[in-house]
Amino acid sequence: MAEKLGADEVVNVSEEDAVKRVEEFSKGDGLDAVITAIGSREAIEMGLKLLGRGGTLNIFASTHPQTEIHIDPNIIHYREIIITGSFSSTRKDLKTAINLLDSRLVKVTELITHRLPLEKIVDGFNIHMERKGFKVIITP
């Protein structure tokens, strides 16, 4: 999906070593920013490893159940890493998002993998829980 939406580089962490792959295409510089949109300790810890000097890690998903992450403080210190979190959005953010969608600068229709009638809402939840789709739209 990332390739379809125009990503310059794509790393499939189930098939390849993400740290090694990022080192290759960044020529050893690492990434400027990582957004972890999956609430898992492994994703957050890997995100830190992918960052280059002065990089920012944004944690954009909560973890369930609540968990702890393990961070070597030297990574933050020597590489001057910034760790931040995002939870919600402001009205200004929403307006910016609507303008981006309206201008078609951001592709989103490709993210919708299933459209189901209300009677099949349970199927929609199963598709989501089994990770068989990206976005499932339920219509009345």
N, CA, C and O atoms as a GROMACS GRO file, in nm:
protein
  560
    1MET      N    1   0.083  -0.119   0.000
    1MET     CA    2   0.000   0.000   0.000
    1MET      C    3   0.087   0.125   0.000
    1MET      O    4   0.055   0.223  -0.068
    2ALA      N    5   0.195   0.122   0.076
    2ALA     CA    6   0.284   0.239   0.081
    2ALA      C    7   0.341   0.271  -0.056
    2ALA      O    8   0.349   0.387  -0.094
    3GLU      N    9   0.381   0.168  -0.129
    3GLU     CA   10   0.432   0.190  -0.265
    3GLU      C   11   0.323   0.250  -0.355
    3GLU      O   12   0.349   0.343  -0.431
    4LYS      N   13   0.203   0.197  -0.344
    4LYS     CA   14   0.091   0.245  -0.424
    4LYS      C   15   0.062   0.392  -0.396
    4LYS      O   16   0.021   0.466  -0.486
    5LEU      N   17   0.084   0.434  -0.272
    5LEU     CA   18   0.058   0.572  -0.233
    5LEU      C   19   0.177   0.664  -0.257
    5LEU      O   20   0.170   0.784  -0.227
    6GLY      N   21   0.287   0.611  -0.311
    6GLY     CA   22   0.398   0.696  -0.353
    6GLY      C   23   0.520   0.701  -0.262
    6GLY      O   24   0.603   0.791  -0.277
    7ALA      N   25   0.533   0.606  -0.169
    7ALA     CA   26   0.650   0.606  -0.082
    7ALA      C   27   0.777   0.584  -0.164
    7ALA      O   28   0.778   0.503  -0.257
    8ASP      N   29   0.883   0.656  -0.130
    8ASP     CA   30   1.011   0.640  -0.199
    8ASP      C   31   1.076   0.507  -0.164
    8ASP      O   32   1.134   0.441  -0.251
    9GLU      N   33   1.067   0.467  -0.040
    9GLU     CA   34   1.125   0.342   0.007
    9GLU      C   35   1.023   0.271   0.095
    9GLU      O   36   0.949   0.336   0.170
   10VAL      N   37   1.020   0.139   0.086
   10VAL     CA   38   0.927   0.060   0.166
   10VAL      C   39   1.005  -0.054   0.231
   10VAL      O   40   1.087  -0.119   0.168
   11VAL      N   41   0.978  -0.075   0.360
   11VAL     CA   42   1.044  -0.183   0.434
   11VAL      C   43   0.935  -0.271   0.493
   11VAL      O   44   0.850  -0.223   0.567
   12ASN      N   45   0.938  -0.399   0.460
   12ASN     CA   46   0.845  -0.495   0.517
   12ASN      C   47   0.916  -0.566   0.632
   12ASN      O   48   0.999  -0.654   0.610
   13VAL      N   49   0.884  -0.526   0.755
   13VAL     CA   50   0.957  -0.576   0.872
   13VAL      C   51   0.936  -0.725   0.894
   13VAL      O   52   1.014  -0.788   0.967
   14SER      N   53   0.830  -0.786   0.833
   14SER     CA   54   0.815  -0.930   0.849
   14SER      C   55   0.904  -1.008   0.754
   14SER      O   56   0.922  -1.129   0.769
   15GLU      N   57   0.960  -0.939   0.655
   15GLU     CA   58   1.041  -1.008   0.555
   15GLU      C   59   1.188  -0.965   0.553
   15GLU      O   60   1.272  -1.036   0.497
   16GLU      N   61   1.221  -0.851   0.614
   16GLU     CA   62   1.358  -0.804   0.609
   16GLU      C   63   1.395  -0.729   0.736
   16GLU      O   64   1.308  -0.684   0.811
   17ASP      N   65   1.523  -0.716   0.759
   17ASP     CA   66   1.574  -0.646   0.876
   17ASP      C   67   1.560  -0.496   0.851
   17ASP      O   68   1.630  -0.439   0.767
   18ALA      N   69   1.469  -0.432   0.922
   18ALA     CA   70   1.438  -0.291   0.900
   18ALA      C   71   1.560  -0.201   0.924
   18ALA      O   72   1.584  -0.108   0.847
   19VAL      N   73   1.635  -0.229   1.030
   19VAL     CA   74   1.750  -0.145   1.062
   19VAL      C   75   1.854  -0.152   0.949
   19VAL      O   76   1.906  -0.049   0.906
   20LYS      N   77   1.882  -0.271   0.903
   20LYS     CA   78   1.979  -0.289   0.795
   20LYS      C   79   1.930  -0.222   0.666
   20LYS      O   80   2.008  -0.155   0.598
   21ARG      N   81   1.803  -0.239   0.634
   21ARG     CA   82   1.746  -0.182   0.512
   21ARG      C   83   1.751  -0.029   0.515
   21ARG      O   84   1.787   0.034   0.416
   22VAL      N   85   1.715   0.032   0.630
   22VAL     CA   86   1.719   0.177   0.644
   22VAL      C   87   1.863   0.227   0.634
   22VAL      O   88   1.888   0.331   0.572
   23GLU      N   89   1.956   0.155   0.694
   23GLU     CA   90   2.098   0.192   0.682
   23GLU      C   91   2.139   0.197   0.535
   23GLU      O   92   2.211   0.288   0.493
   24GLU      N   93   2.093   0.099   0.456
   24GLU     CA   94   2.128   0.092   0.314
   24GLU      C   95   2.076   0.214   0.238
   24GLU      O   96   2.153   0.286   0.174
   25PHE      N   97   1.944   0.237   0.244
   25PHE     CA   98   1.891   0.344   0.160
   25PHE      C   99   1.917   0.484   0.215
   25PHE      O  100   1.906   0.581   0.141
   26SER      N  101   1.951   0.496   0.344
   26SER     CA  102   1.985   0.628   0.399
   26SER      C  103   2.136   0.652   0.397
   26SER      O  104   2.185   0.754   0.444
   27LYS      N  105   2.208   0.555   0.343
   27LYS     CA  106   2.355   0.562   0.338
   27LYS      C  107   2.415   0.581   0.478
   27LYS      O  108   2.513   0.654   0.496
   28GLY      N  109   2.353   0.515   0.577
   28GLY     CA  110   2.404   0.519   0.713
   28GLY      C  111   2.356   0.636   0.797
   28GLY      O  112   2.389   0.644   0.915
   29ASP      N  113   2.280   0.727   0.738
   29ASP     CA  114   2.235   0.845   0.812
   29ASP      C  115   2.114   0.819   0.901
   29ASP      O  116   2.092   0.896   0.995
   30GLY      N  117   2.037   0.716   0.876
   30GLY     CA  118   1.915   0.691   0.951
   30GLY      C  119   1.804   0.785   0.906
   30GLY      O  120   1.822   0.865   0.814
   31LEU      N  121   1.692   0.774   0.971
   31LEU     CA  122   1.574   0.853   0.934
   31LEU      C  123   1.564   0.981   1.015
   31LEU      O  124   1.610   0.988   1.130
   32ASP      N  125   1.504   1.083   0.955
   32ASP     CA  126   1.481   1.210   1.026
   32ASP      C  127   1.365   1.198   1.123
   32ASP      O  128   1.365   1.261   1.229
   33ALA      N  129   1.266   1.117   1.087
   33ALA     CA  130   1.147   1.104   1.172
   33ALA      C  131   1.087   0.966   1.157
   33ALA      O  132   1.090   0.906   1.049
   34VAL      N  133   1.032   0.916   1.266
   34VAL     CA  134   0.959   0.789   1.268
   34VAL      C  135   0.831   0.814   1.345
   34VAL      O  136   0.832   0.871   1.454
   35ILE      N  137   0.720   0.770   1.286
   35ILE     CA  138   0.590   0.777   1.354
   35ILE      C  139   0.546   0.634   1.379
   35ILE      O  140   0.528   0.557   1.285
   36THR      N  141   0.530   0.598   1.506
   36THR     CA  142   0.480   0.464   1.536
   36THR      C  143   0.330   0.475   1.556
   36THR      O  144   0.281   0.529   1.656
   37ALA      N  145   0.258   0.422   1.458
   37ALA     CA  146   0.111   0.428   1.461
   37ALA      C  147   0.053   0.294   1.501
   37ALA      O  148  -0.067   0.270   1.487
   38ILE      N  149   0.138   0.206   1.550
   38ILE     CA  150   0.096   0.077   1.602
   38ILE      C  151   0.138   0.074   1.748
   38ILE      O  152   0.255   0.097   1.779
   39GLY      N  153   0.047   0.045   1.836
   39GLY     CA  154   0.076   0.047   1.979
   39GLY      C  155   0.148  -0.078   2.025
   39GLY      O  156   0.088  -0.164   2.089
   40SER      N  157   0.275  -0.087   1.994
   40SER     CA  158   0.352  -0.202   2.043
   40SER      C  159   0.490  -0.158   2.087
   40SER      O  160   0.550  -0.068   2.029
   41ARG      N  161   0.539  -0.224   2.191
   41ARG     CA  162   0.671  -0.196   2.243
   41ARG      C  163   0.776  -0.218   2.135
   41ARG      O  164   0.868  -0.138   2.121
   42GLU      N  165   0.761  -0.326   2.059
   42GLU     CA  166   0.859  -0.358   1.954
   42GLU      C  167   0.867  -0.248   1.850
   42GLU      O  168   0.976  -0.212   1.805
   43ALA      N  169   0.753  -0.193   1.809
   43ALA     CA  170   0.752  -0.086   1.708
   43ALA      C  171   0.821   0.039   1.759
   43ALA      O  172   0.896   0.103   1.685
   44ILE      N  173   0.797   0.074   1.884
   44ILE     CA  174   0.858   0.194   1.942
   44ILE      C  175   1.010   0.175   1.954
   44ILE      O  176   1.087   0.264   1.918
   45GLU      N  177   1.051   0.060   2.005
   45GLU     CA  178   1.193   0.035   2.020
   45GLU      C  179   1.265   0.029   1.885
   45GLU      O  180   1.377   0.077   1.872
   46MET      N  181   1.199  -0.030   1.784
   46MET     CA  182   1.258  -0.032   1.651
   46MET      C  183   1.266   0.108   1.593
   46MET      O  184   1.364   0.144   1.528
   47GLY      N  185   1.162   0.189   1.616
   47GLY     CA  186   1.162   0.326   1.568
   47GLY      C  187   1.284   0.403   1.616
   47GLY      O  188   1.343   0.479   1.539
   48LEU      N  189   1.320   0.384   1.741
   48LEU     CA  190   1.440   0.450   1.794
   48LEU      C  191   1.566   0.407   1.721
   48LEU      O  192   1.654   0.489   1.694
   49LYS      N  193   1.575   0.279   1.688
   49LYS     CA  194   1.693   0.227   1.618
   49LYS      C  195   1.704   0.282   1.476
   49LYS      O  196   1.813   0.290   1.420
   50LEU      N  197   1.591   0.318   1.416
   50LEU     CA  198   1.590   0.364   1.277
   50LEU      C  199   1.627   0.511   1.262
   50LEU      O  200   1.660   0.556   1.152
   51LEU      N  201   1.623   0.586   1.371
   51LEU     CA  202   1.647   0.730   1.365
   51LEU      C  203   1.795   0.764   1.348
   51LEU      O  204   1.884   0.696   1.401
   52GLY      N  205   1.818   0.869   1.274
   52GLY     CA  206   1.952   0.923   1.261
   52GLY      C  207   1.974   1.034   1.362
   52GLY      O  208   1.888   1.062   1.445
   53ARG      N  209   2.089   1.096   1.356
   53ARG     CA  210   2.125   1.204   1.447
   53ARG      C  211   2.022   1.317   1.437
   53ARG      O  212   1.991   1.363   1.327
   54GLY      N  213   1.971   1.361   1.552
   54GLY     CA  214   1.873   1.469   1.556
   54GLY      C  215   1.734   1.428   1.515
   54GLY      O  216   1.647   1.513   1.496
   55GLY      N  217   1.710   1.297   1.501
   55GLY     CA  218   1.579   1.247   1.457
   55GLY      C  219   1.473   1.257   1.565
   55GLY      O  220   1.502   1.274   1.684
   56THR      N  221   1.348   1.247   1.521
   56THR     CA  222   1.234   1.256   1.612
   56THR      C  223   1.150   1.130   1.602
   56THR      O  224   1.116   1.086   1.492
   57LEU      N  225   1.117   1.073   1.717
   57LEU     CA  226   1.024   0.960   1.725
   57LEU      C  227   0.892   1.014   1.778
   57LEU      O  228   0.887   1.072   1.886
   58ASN      N  229   0.785   0.992   1.700
   58ASN     CA  230   0.652   1.031   1.745
   58ASN      C  231   0.572   0.905   1.773
   58ASN      O  232   0.556   0.820   1.686
   59ILE      N  233   0.523   0.894   1.895
   59ILE     CA  234   0.440   0.780   1.934
   59ILE      C  235   0.294   0.823   1.916
   59ILE      O  236   0.242   0.907   1.990
   60PHE      N  237   0.230   0.764   1.815
   60PHE     CA  238   0.096   0.805   1.774
   60PHE      C  239  -0.008   0.695   1.799
   60PHE      O  240  -0.113   0.693   1.736
   61ALA      N  241   0.022   0.606   1.891
   61ALA     CA  242  -0.073   0.499   1.925
   61ALA      C  243  -0.048   0.455   2.068
   61ALA      O  244   0.066   0.446   2.113
   62SER      N  245  -0.154   0.427   2.138
   62SER     CA  246  -0.139   0.379   2.274
   62SER      C  247  -0.111   0.228   2.271
   62SER      O  248  -0.137   0.162   2.171
   63THR      N  249  -0.058   0.177   2.381
   63THR     CA  250  -0.032   0.034   2.391
   63THR      C  251  -0.136  -0.028   2.483
   63THR      O  252  -0.169   0.027   2.588
   64HIS      N  253  -0.185  -0.143   2.442
   64HIS     CA  254  -0.283  -0.217   2.522
   64HIS      C  255  -0.240  -0.362   2.526
   64HIS      O  256  -0.227  -0.423   2.419
   65PRO      N  257  -0.218  -0.420   2.640
   65PRO     CA  258  -0.225  -0.354   2.770
   65PRO      C  259  -0.110  -0.256   2.787
   65PRO      O  260  -0.014  -0.255   2.709
   66GLN      N  261  -0.121  -0.175   2.890
   66GLN     CA  262  -0.015  -0.079   2.919
   66GLN      C  263   0.117  -0.153   2.929
   66GLN      O  264   0.123  -0.263   2.985
   67THR      N  265   0.221  -0.094   2.875
   67THR     CA  266   0.351  -0.161   2.870
   67THR      C  267   0.463  -0.063   2.897
   67THR      O  268   0.441   0.058   2.906
   68GLU      N  269   0.583  -0.114   2.910
   68GLU     CA  270   0.701  -0.032   2.928
   68GLU      C  271   0.793  -0.054   2.810
   68GLU      O  272   0.796  -0.162   2.751
   69ILE      N  273   0.869   0.050   2.774
   69ILE     CA  274   0.968   0.036   2.669
   69ILE      C  275   1.107   0.042   2.730
   69ILE      O  276   1.126   0.101   2.837
   70HIS      N  277   1.201  -0.018   2.663
   70HIS     CA  278   1.339  -0.020   2.712
   70HIS      C  279   1.422   0.068   2.619
   70HIS      O  280   1.433   0.040   2.499
   71ILE      N  281   1.481   0.172   2.675
   71ILE     CA  282   1.558   0.267   2.596
   71ILE      C  283   1.697   0.282   2.657
   71ILE      O  284   1.713   0.301   2.777
   72ASP      N  285   1.796   0.272   2.570
   72ASP     CA  286   1.932   0.303   2.612
   72ASP      C  287   1.944   0.455   2.609
   72ASP      O  288   1.940   0.514   2.500
   73PRO      N  289   1.960   0.522   2.723
   73PRO     CA  290   1.966   0.668   2.725
   73PRO      C  291   2.080   0.724   2.640
   73PRO      O  292   2.074   0.839   2.598
   74ASN      N  293   2.183   0.644   2.614
   74ASN     CA  294   2.293   0.690   2.531
   74ASN      C  295   2.248   0.717   2.388
   74ASN      O  296   2.302   0.805   2.321
   75ILE      N  297   2.148   0.642   2.340
   75ILE     CA  298   2.096   0.666   2.206
   75ILE      C  299   2.036   0.807   2.200
   75ILE      O  300   2.060   0.881   2.104
   76ILE      N  301   1.961   0.843   2.301
   76ILE     CA  302   1.899   0.976   2.306
   76ILE      C  303   2.007   1.083   2.320
   76ILE      O  304   2.003   1.185   2.253
   77HIS      N  305   2.101   1.058   2.408
   77HIS     CA  306   2.206   1.156   2.437
   77HIS      C  307   2.298   1.178   2.316
   77HIS      O  308   2.309   1.291   2.267
   78TYR      N  309   2.362   1.075   2.270
   78TYR     CA  310   2.464   1.092   2.165
   78TYR      C  311   2.405   1.124   2.029
   78TYR      O  312   2.467   1.197   1.950
   79ARG      N  313   2.287   1.072   1.999
   79ARG     CA  314   2.228   1.100   1.868
   79ARG      C  315   2.127   1.216   1.875
   79ARG      O  316   2.065   1.250   1.774
   80GLU      N  317   2.112   1.275   1.993
   80GLU     CA  318   2.024   1.391   2.013
   80GLU      C  319   1.882   1.364   1.961
   80GLU      O  320   1.825   1.444   1.887
   81ILE      N  321   1.829   1.251   2.003
   81ILE     CA  322   1.696   1.206   1.961
   81ILE      C  323   1.588   1.280   2.041
   81ILE      O  324   1.605   1.309   2.159
   82ILE      N  325   1.479   1.311   1.973
   82ILE     CA  326   1.362   1.372   2.038
   82ILE      C  327   1.251   1.268   2.036
   82ILE      O  328   1.222   1.208   1.933
   83ILE      N  329   1.189   1.246   2.151
   83ILE     CA  330   1.075   1.154   2.160
   83ILE      C  331   0.954   1.236   2.200
   83ILE      O  332   0.956   1.309   2.298
   84THR      N  333   0.848   1.222   2.122
   84THR     CA  334   0.726   1.297   2.148
   84THR      C  335   0.605   1.209   2.123
   84THR      O  336   0.617   1.100   2.066
   85GLY      N  337   0.490   1.254   2.164
   85GLY     CA  338   0.367   1.179   2.144
   85GLY      C  339   0.259   1.267   2.085
   85GLY      O  340   0.262   1.389   2.099
   86SER      N  341   0.165   1.203   2.018
   86SER     CA  342   0.048   1.273   1.963
   86SER      C  343  -0.075   1.193   2.000
   86SER      O  344  -0.077   1.070   1.988
   87PHE      N  345  -0.176   1.264   2.043
   87PHE     CA  346  -0.299   1.193   2.084
   87PHE      C  347  -0.418   1.235   2.000
   87PHE      O  348  -0.496   1.150   1.956
   88SER      N  349  -0.434   1.361   1.977
   88SER     CA  350  -0.554   1.409   1.911
   88SER      C  351  -0.516   1.519   1.814
   88SER      O  352  -0.400   1.533   1.776
   89SER      N  353  -0.614   1.596   1.775
   89SER     CA  354  -0.588   1.704   1.681
   89SER      C  355  -0.667   1.828   1.722
   89SER      O  356  -0.761   1.822   1.802
   90THR      N  357  -0.627   1.940   1.666
   90THR     CA  358  -0.696   2.066   1.692
   90THR      C  359  -0.789   2.096   1.575
   90THR      O  360  -0.786   2.027   1.473
   91ARG      N  361  -0.870   2.198   1.589
   91ARG     CA  362  -0.955   2.240   1.477
   91ARG      C  363  -0.871   2.281   1.357
   91ARG      O  364  -0.907   2.254   1.242
   92LYS      N  365  -0.759   2.345   1.385
   92LYS     CA  366  -0.669   2.386   1.276
   92LYS      C  367  -0.617   2.263   1.202
   92LYS      O  368  -0.610   2.262   1.078
   93ASP      N  369  -0.579   2.157   1.277
   93ASP     CA  370  -0.533   2.033   1.215
   93ASP      C  371  -0.642   1.973   1.127
   93ASP      O  372  -0.615   1.929   1.015
   94LEU      N  373  -0.764   1.972   1.178
   94LEU     CA  374  -0.877   1.916   1.104
   94LEU      C  375  -0.900   1.995   0.975
   94LEU      O  376  -0.923   1.936   0.869
   95LYS      N  377  -0.894   2.127   0.983
   95LYS     CA  378  -0.912   2.211   0.865
   95LYS      C  379  -0.801   2.183   0.762
   95LYS      O  380  -0.828   2.174   0.642
   96THR      N  381  -0.678   2.171   0.809
   96THR     CA  382  -0.566   2.139   0.718
   96THR      C  383  -0.590   2.004   0.651
   96THR      O  384  -0.571   1.991   0.530
   97ALA      N  385  -0.633   1.905   0.729
   97ALA     CA  386  -0.659   1.772   0.673
   97ALA      C  387  -0.770   1.777   0.568
   97ALA      O  388  -0.757   1.717   0.462
   98ILE      N  389  -0.877   1.848   0.598
   98ILE     CA  390  -0.988   1.860   0.502
   98ILE      C  391  -0.941   1.928   0.374
   98ILE      O  392  -0.978   1.886   0.264
   99ASN      N  393  -0.859   2.033   0.387
   99ASN     CA  394  -0.806   2.102   0.268
   99ASN      C  395  -0.717   2.010   0.185
   99ASN      O  396  -0.723   2.011   0.062
  100LEU      N  397  -0.635   1.930   0.252
  100LEU     CA  398  -0.549   1.835   0.180
  100LEU      C  399  -0.632   1.730   0.107
  100LEU      O  400  -0.603   1.695  -0.008
  101LEU      N  401  -0.735   1.681   0.173
  101LEU     CA  402  -0.823   1.584   0.109
  101LEU      C  403  -0.898   1.646  -0.008
  101LEU      O  404  -0.908   1.586  -0.115
  102ASP      N  405  -0.949   1.766   0.013
  102ASP     CA  406  -1.024   1.836  -0.091
  102ASP      C  407  -0.937   1.865  -0.214
  102ASP      O  408  -0.986   1.858  -0.327
  103SER      N  409  -0.811   1.897  -0.193
  103SER     CA  410  -0.720   1.929  -0.304
  103SER      C  411  -0.666   1.802  -0.372
  103SER      O  412  -0.601   1.810  -0.476
  104ARG      N  413  -0.694   1.686  -0.312
  104ARG     CA  414  -0.648   1.557  -0.362
  104ARG      C  415  -0.495   1.542  -0.358
  104ARG      O  416  -0.438   1.460  -0.430
  105LEU      N  417  -0.430   1.623  -0.274
  105LEU     CA  418  -0.286   1.610  -0.256
  105LEU      C  419  -0.252   1.484  -0.176
  105LEU      O  420  -0.141   1.431  -0.187
  106VAL      N  421  -0.346   1.436  -0.098
  106VAL     CA  422  -0.328   1.315  -0.019
  106VAL      C  423  -0.425   1.211  -0.072
  106VAL      O  424  -0.546   1.235  -0.079
  107LYS      N  425  -0.372   1.095  -0.110
  107LYS     CA  426  -0.456   0.987  -0.162
  107LYS      C  427  -0.512   0.907  -0.044
  107LYS      O  428  -0.436   0.858   0.039
  108VAL      N  429  -0.642   0.895  -0.038
  108VAL     CA  430  -0.700   0.816   0.071
  108VAL      C  431  -0.794   0.707   0.023
  108VAL      O  432  -0.815   0.609   0.094
  109THR      N  433  -0.852   0.721  -0.096
  109THR     CA  434  -0.947   0.619  -0.140
  109THR      C  435  -0.882   0.482  -0.152
  109THR      O  436  -0.948   0.380  -0.134
  110GLU      N  437  -0.753   0.479  -0.183
  110GLU     CA  438  -0.683   0.351  -0.192
  110GLU      C  439  -0.674   0.280  -0.057
  110GLU      O  440  -0.653   0.159  -0.052
  111LEU      N  441  -0.688   0.356   0.051
  111LEU     CA  442  -0.682   0.296   0.184
  111LEU      C  443  -0.807   0.216   0.218
  111LEU      O  444  -0.804   0.129   0.305
  112ILE      N  445  -0.917   0.246   0.150
  112ILE     CA  446  -1.044   0.175   0.176
  112ILE      C  447  -1.039   0.042   0.102
  112ILE      O  448  -1.042   0.038  -0.020
  113THR      N  449  -1.031  -0.067   0.178
  113THR     CA  450  -1.021  -0.199   0.118
  113THR      C  451  -1.153  -0.274   0.117
  113THR      O  452  -1.170  -0.369   0.041
  114HIS      N  453  -1.247  -0.233   0.201
  114HIS     CA  454  -1.375  -0.302   0.210
  114HIS      C  455  -1.487  -0.201   0.234
  114HIS      O  456  -1.471  -0.108   0.313
  115ARG      N  457  -1.599  -0.221   0.166
  115ARG     CA  458  -1.722  -0.146   0.190
  115ARG      C  459  -1.832  -0.248   0.214
  115ARG      O  460  -1.864  -0.329   0.127
  116LEU      N  461  -1.891  -0.242   0.333
  116LEU     CA  462  -1.990  -0.341   0.371
  116LEU      C  463  -2.118  -0.275   0.420
  116LEU      O  464  -2.114  -0.166   0.478
  117PRO      N  465  -2.232  -0.340   0.396
  117PRO     CA  466  -2.358  -0.286   0.451
  117PRO      C  467  -2.363  -0.310   0.601
  117PRO      O  468  -2.292  -0.394   0.655
  118LEU      N  469  -2.448  -0.234   0.668
  118LEU     CA  470  -2.461  -0.240   0.814
  118LEU      C  471  -2.486  -0.383   0.862
  118LEU      O  472  -2.438  -0.422   0.969
  119GLU      N  473  -2.559  -0.461   0.785
  119GLU     CA  474  -2.590  -0.599   0.825
  119GLU      C  475  -2.464  -0.685   0.839
  119GLU      O  476  -2.466  -0.788   0.905
  120LYS      N  477  -2.356  -0.643   0.777
  120LYS     CA  478  -2.231  -0.720   0.782
  120LYS      C  479  -2.125  -0.654   0.870
  120LYS      O  480  -2.005  -0.672   0.850
  121ILE      N  481  -2.172  -0.578   0.969
  121ILE     CA  482  -2.079  -0.507   1.056
  121ILE      C  483  -1.986  -0.604   1.131
  121ILE      O  484  -1.869  -0.573   1.153
  122VAL      N  485  -2.039  -0.720   1.170
  122VAL     CA  486  -1.956  -0.819   1.239
  122VAL      C  487  -1.843  -0.865   1.146
  122VAL      O  488  -1.729  -0.881   1.189
  123ASP      N  489  -1.876  -0.887   1.017
  123ASP     CA  490  -1.773  -0.923   0.919
  123ASP      C  491  -1.667  -0.813   0.911
  123ASP      O  492  -1.548  -0.841   0.901
  124GLY      N  493  -1.712  -0.688   0.915
  124GLY     CA  494  -1.620  -0.575   0.910
  124GLY      C  495  -1.524  -0.576   1.028
  124GLY      O  496  -1.404  -0.553   1.011
  125PHE      N  497  -1.576  -0.601   1.148
  125PHE     CA  498  -1.490  -0.609   1.266
  125PHE      C  499  -1.391  -0.725   1.253
  125PHE      O  500  -1.275  -0.712   1.291
  126ASN      N  501  -1.438  -0.838   1.201
  126ASN     CA  502  -1.349  -0.953   1.183
  126ASN      C  503  -1.237  -0.923   1.082
  126ASN      O  504  -1.122  -0.960   1.104
  127ILE      N  505  -1.272  -0.856   0.974
  127ILE     CA  506  -1.171  -0.817   0.874
  127ILE      C  507  -1.064  -0.732   0.942
  127ILE      O  508  -0.944  -0.751   0.920
  128HIS      N  509  -1.110  -0.638   1.024
  128HIS     CA  510  -1.016  -0.549   1.094
  128HIS      C  511  -0.931  -0.628   1.195
  128HIS      O  512  -0.809  -0.615   1.197
  129MET      N  513  -0.995  -0.709   1.277
  129MET     CA  514  -0.924  -0.782   1.382
  129MET      C  515  -0.824  -0.883   1.324
  129MET      O  516  -0.719  -0.909   1.383
  130GLU      N  517  -0.859  -0.941   1.208
  130GLU     CA  518  -0.770  -1.040   1.145
  130GLU      C  519  -0.669  -0.973   1.051
  130GLU      O  520  -0.591  -1.041   0.984
  131ARG      N  521  -0.671  -0.839   1.048
  131ARG     CA  522  -0.578  -0.761   0.966
  131ARG      C  523  -0.583  -0.801   0.819
  131ARG      O  524  -0.480  -0.815   0.753
  132LYS      N  525  -0.705  -0.819   0.768
  132LYS     CA  526  -0.724  -0.856   0.628
  132LYS      C  527  -0.760  -0.735   0.543
  132LYS      O  528  -0.782  -0.748   0.422
  133GLY      N  529  -0.765  -0.619   0.604
  133GLY     CA  530  -0.798  -0.498   0.530
  133GLY      C  531  -0.736  -0.377   0.597
  133GLY      O  532  -0.692  -0.383   0.712
  134PHE      N  533  -0.734  -0.267   0.524
  134PHE     CA  534  -0.680  -0.143   0.578
  134PHE      C  535  -0.790  -0.064   0.647
  134PHE      O  536  -0.790  -0.050   0.769
  135LYS      N  537  -0.883  -0.014   0.569
  135LYS     CA  538  -0.996   0.062   0.621
  135LYS      C  539  -1.124  -0.007   0.574
  135LYS      O  540  -1.140  -0.037   0.455
  136VAL      N  541  -1.214  -0.031   0.667
  136VAL     CA  542  -1.341  -0.095   0.637
  136VAL      C  543  -1.451   0.010   0.658
  136VAL      O  544  -1.464   0.065   0.767
  137ILE      N  545  -1.528   0.035   0.555
  137ILE     CA  546  -1.637   0.132   0.562
  137ILE      C  547  -1.768   0.055   0.576
  137ILE      O  548  -1.797  -0.035   0.498
  138ILE      N  549  -1.846   0.092   0.676
  138ILE     CA  550  -1.979   0.033   0.698
  138ILE      C  551  -2.082   0.138   0.657
  138ILE      O  552  -2.079   0.251   0.706
  139THR      N  553  -2.172   0.101   0.568
  139THR     CA  554  -2.275   0.195   0.522
  139THR      C  555  -2.413   0.148   0.566
  139THR      O  556  -2.440   0.028   0.572
  140PRO      N  557  -2.501   0.244   0.598
  140PRO     CA  558  -2.636   0.208   0.644
  140PRO      C  559  -2.719   0.145   0.531
  140PRO      O  560  -2.835   0.109   0.553
   0.00000   0.00000   0.00000
